């Protein structure tokens, strides 16, 4: 039995305004949808909730506005068991909001108004330096400013802490940052955009390895996920499920992956656990409402 290492997740927290419709509208097109669903989201918060529900020892650090949405998110995160001192409130900004459209196949498109998520300073990060220094894993995404992401990576790297980066939404990543990552977890499109125009995700992943990333795990949607190393590719297939909504599937994957690794599982077993957690999440609507519990993943049957 392994002890659970601490996972520090620093990132965004949003309120998702979700509408389901027959298809994603094209440019200039108006479509009719169903009733509006309001749910907690944001890649950082989704990943933190996933890690928490799956049994992780999680510290979540985020910035919220002092508004209705921020008050609501703060209360919900308290119910999940997160420490209030790491949920910083920004006086001069609204909280982050995401506008989510989901089609009948469960695919989505998302527009984010980041609000307080973009009001980070290095002083904010310094407030949690001790938590970073004593973590087993620091998990980051790219819904907070890139200079803050780099600053966190530098701090974690200086203490020998494993940094996992989920590079979403995709952005340019410099070689110095990549060389300090324990793991990167792009989807196929993100892997292609980070590395160039190559359609072969394996070749793109090997570019990341050449730049110094220690481990590359590529998520492949309904096909599952792939562990790419210098020795080859290990495919982890997804279970067959009825897809309702893919929102937060990648976030659930990342939170679950961190829990499994922090709990001492080998990489292949950890990716399998994360792939199962993500498969459960797509059978339910919404972001955080779709995140499964540890018992659900352990008892998962197709």
C-alpha positions, -999 to +999 in steps of 0.1 A: +000+000+000+015+033-011+010+066+007-005+094-012+018+123-022+005+158-022-009+172-055-008+210-059-031+222-087-028+259-097-052+272-124-085+285-135-119+284-120-149+294-141-187+293-141-198+273-172-230+285-190-239+255-211-265+251-239-271+218-258-281+221-294-283+199-326-251+211-340-223+237-333-233+269-351-212+280-381-199+315-384-229+339-386-254+311-378-280+312-351-293+279-337-319+270-311-308+252-280-323+238-249-324+252-213-294+269-200-273+248-175-251+267-150-223+246-136-188+250-121-159+247-145-125+260-154-097+236-163-079+240-130-110+236-108-122+206-129-089+189-125-088+196-088-123+183-082-115+152-102-083+146-081-102+152-049-131+130-056-107+102-067-090+102-033-061+126-039-044+148-013-051+180-032-043+217-027-061+238-052-049+274-058-071+298-079-083+334-082-119+343-081-137+377-085-157+393-057-190+388-075-220+364-076-202+338-096-172+340-074-193+336-042-210+306-057-178+289-068-162+296-035-191+278-017-190+248-040-153+244-037-156+245+001-182+217-002-156+197-021-132+201+008-107+226-005-088+251+018-103+286+016-069+304+020-058+293-014-089+306-032-078+342-036-104+369-043-097+397-068-114+430-060-111+445-095-123+417-117-153+396-124-149+358-120-141+337-151-170+326-172-171+300-200-198+298-227-202+262-237-221+248-267-227+210-268-240+192-299-261+161-301-230+139-304-216+153-272-189+174-288-184+209-276-170+243-284-160+268-256-153+305-253-138+317-221-139+352-205-110+347-180-117+375-156-098+370-123-079+340-138-058+366-156-051+387-126-023+366-112+010+381-099+042+365-088+034+376-053+003+354-055+025+324-064+049+332-036+021+329-011+019+292-019+057+285-024+058+262+006+030+241-007+047+239-041+080+229-025+065+201-005+043+186-033+048+153-050+032+167-082+023+202-094-004+201-122-008+232-144-029+242-174-028+273-196-059+292-186-037+315-164-010+339-178+020+321-194+045+341-174+029+328-142+030+293-155+067+297-162+073+311-127+055+282-111+074+257-132+107+273-122+099+271-085+087+235-087+117+225-107+141+241-083+127+219-055+127+187-076+089+186-077+073+168-107+055+192-130+027+179-152+014+203-178-019+200-196-012+224-225-048+236-229-058+260-244-028+254-266+000+280-267+036+284-277+059+265-253+095+274-252+123+248-249+134+259-214+099+253-200+095+220-218+129+207-205+116+212-169+085+191-173+081+157-158+051+151-181+030+168-208-006+156-216-017+171-249-046+159-271-038+152-308-046+187-319-025+203-291+004+180-298+003+190-335+001+228-328+029+227-302+052+208-325+042+220-360+020+207-387+028+170-386-003+149-385+014+119-368+010+124-331+037+099-324+063+120-343+051+152-326+053+135-292+089+124-299+097+161-307+086+169-272+108+141-258+138+155-278+132+189-261+136+173-227+101+164-215+104+133-194+071+117-203+044+123-230+009+111-227-014+120-256-052+118-251-071+105-282-107+110-273-128+079-280-097+060-290-083+063-255-047+075-249-011+068-258+021+067-238+049+078-261+085+070-252+118+065-270+110+028-269+078+031-288+041+037-282+018+020-257-019+024-266-045+025-237-079+020-254-110+037-241-140+017-230-171+019-251-196+042-236-226+063-247-212+099-251-234+126-237-210+155-232-172+156-236-168+187-215-141+182-188-131+147-201-095+158-205-096+175-171-109+144-154-081+124-171-055+148-158-068+148-123-071+111-122-036+106-137-021+127-109-039+108-082-027+074-096+009+086-099+009+103-065-004+070-051+026+051-065+011+034-095+033+027-125+027+050-155+007+025-177-016+016-148-020+053-140-030+061-176-054+032-176-071+045-144-073+080-159-087+068-192-115+050-173-123+080-152-125+102-184-148+076-200-173+078-171-172+116-173-184+117-209-216+098-201-228+128-180-235+165-188-215+194-175-179+198-163-176+192-125-210+175-123-197+148-146-166+139-126-168+104-110-158+092-076-131+067-068-157+039-062-173+046-095-140+042-113-130+011-094-163-005-102-165+007-137-180-018-162-188-011-199 
